[in-house]
Amino acid sequence: MFKGNFKFKNSTGFPITYTKNDVVVYHGKVYQSKKTTQNCPQDNSSWEYLSITEPYYGSQPPVNPKVNQFWVSNSGIMYVYTYDGSSYQWIET
C-alpha cells in the first residue's frame, strides 16, 4: 500500500512501522518494503528500490505515461504503468 513520504515517527512521536509491500517516497525515490520494518529506505535488507521519480498524483492517470511510472489516485491507490510484451496498462501495486 502506498504510504506517501517516508517518516521515522508519527505526529505523536512514536516510530512508524511499515509492513511488507508498503511503498514510500524517500528523497525523490520510490521504495517498497521487503518486510516489516522501521528502518530507513536506504537499508537494502528492508527495502527494494523501485523508481527514481516521485509518483504522479491525480484523479486520472497522466496523459503520456512512461513505462515504470507511478500514479497515485485520489483514493490513495498506487499504480505502475507496465508493458507486458503486447499491451501497455496500469497495474495496482
Secondary structure, 3 states (H helix, E strand, C coil): CEEEECCCECCCCCECCECCCCEEEECCEEEEECCCECCCCCCCCCEEEEECCCCEECCCCCCCCCCCCEEECCCCCEEEEEECCCCEEEEEC
